[in-house]
Amino acid sequence: MRKHFSLILLLGILTTALCACSSSRTTGTRLSGDITGTDSDTLFVYGMDALYQGMDTIILEGSRIKATFNTDTLALVYLQMPSGYRHPIFIDKAATLKISGQDGQPGHFQVTGSLPNEQLSAFLQEHESALNNLDSMQIYTEEFVSGHPSSVVGVYLVDRYFLQSPVKDSERIVSVIKNMDFELQDWSVINDYVEFYNIDKTLVIDSRAPYFRLKGIDDKFISRNVTYREDNLIIYFWSSWSKESRQLHKMYRQLLK
């Protein structure tokens, strides 16, 4: 009886261990494949937003890439190449992805194993000849979002070709975002821009400034409602490398005195 009990207990422990190992193997995203054309064996991975924080290093073995990303939710990361090109990859819990590509050739990259990555790969390949033409890519992005309102690929495309553009057409951007499903509009990069847009629309010369609370260089917090409730307040932005900024800075310092 004692031997049977010991055997059952041992089997129970082994089963638990195997389940734990199986569970650990399926957590996060496993990525493997080949990347050619690099002049270094070191790649970097970092997240688009707080859904994947930090930076990871991947060492290539020849052209072979193999990595695991720990995540329990859908997130977007960038694979930073030695040439400076960064390729977007959607990672998710228990995903197995295959990648192939050539450094510096965005249209030659292909990631398979999940619908978002396959949609993005197809989009980049289809429009490879226009990838450096911002006007064209904005049109293609609008068409993609309109035709795929629930695809998370739209979040990347709007960020890449609209929000990162040096000149932004706010009305056009918001119009594109409104075509997205509400779940996608909750992504921080999209939601932050919409909030900024809504605040910006309310700003009028000679109107009351919106509420703010910031930490000063003395580590003390200042706010519009408390610190400057009864005072006139001027907020300006300047940079040390700009001649005009330095001149304005001197003027404001004199005004402060």
Secondary structure, 3 states (H helix, E strand, C coil): CHHHHHHHHHHHHHHHHHHHHHHHHCCCEEEEEEEECCCCCEEEEEECCCCCCCEEEEECECCEEEEEECCCCCEEEEEECCCCCEEEEEECCCEEEEEEEECCEEEEEEEECCHHHHHHHHHHHHCHHHCCCHHHHHHHHHHHHHHCCCCCHHHHHHHHHHHCCCCCCHHHHHHHHCCCCHHHHCCHHHHHHHHHHHHHHHCCCCCCCCCCEEECCCCCEEECCCCCCCCCCCCCCCCCCCHHHHHHHHHHHHHHC
